Amino acid sequence: MRVVLVEDDAKIRRFLQKGLVEAGYAVETASDAASGRHLALGGAADAVILDLGLPDADGLEVVKAMRAAALVTPVLVLT
């Protein structure tokens, strides 16, 4: 299962990535909305874990872009 993790806080991102990898997930990470949008719109993610407070845009903008592209990938929102 492939997970896209979008979190700007490096410590939190590494912690979550480590736990997900140890649980057997393939994880791609991004630290901002633009990179996260690019990964999420790639279409191969089974799930997206998304921080709302990103430095370049609100995390919900990533969800809006996904839905506009007709992607129904589940999104878990972190705040």
N, C-alpha and C positions, 0 to 999 in steps of 0.2 A: 504494500500500500504506500502510495506517494503522498506526502504532506508538504504543503507550502506553509512556512512559518514566517510571518511578517511582524517584526518587533524591532524597534529602534534602540532599545536598551540592550547593549552587548551582553551584559551579565545575565539578564533574563533570557535573552535569545540563546546563549550557549547552554544554560541550564535546561531549558525546554528541549533544545535539540538533542542534548545528551540523553535525556530521559526517553525521548521518542525513538532514538536510534537503538538504545538498549532494549526497548520494547519491540524492536523489529521493523520499525518504519523507515522508509527512505525519506529523507528530509532535505528540502531545498529552502534556503533562508534568504530573506531580504531585510534591509534596515530602513527602507523608506517606501512610500506609497507607489512611486513610479516603478521601482524594481519589483515590488510585490505584485503590481498590476500586470507587469510583463510575465512573471512566472505563472500567475493565476490564469491569465488569458491563453497561456500555452495549451491549456485544455487537458493536460495529462494528470493533473492533481486529483486525488480521491477526496481530499479535504483541505481546507485552508484554515489556519489559525492566525487571527488578525488582530493586531493592536489598533485601537481607535485613534490614539494620540500619536500620530506620526509627524515627523518634522516638516514634510513637504505638502501634506494634505490630510484631511480626515480619512481614517481607515474606511469609512462607509463609502467613499468614492471608489475604492477598489471593488466593493460589493456591487455598486451601481454599474460599474464597467463590466463586471462579470455577467450580471443579469441582462444588460443591454446586448451582450454577445450571446445570449441564450444559454449560458452556462448555469447549470443548476447544482454545481458542486457545493456540498455542505460547508458552511463557514461557522467557525467558533470564534466569537468576539471576546477579546481580552480588553479590560479597561483598568 
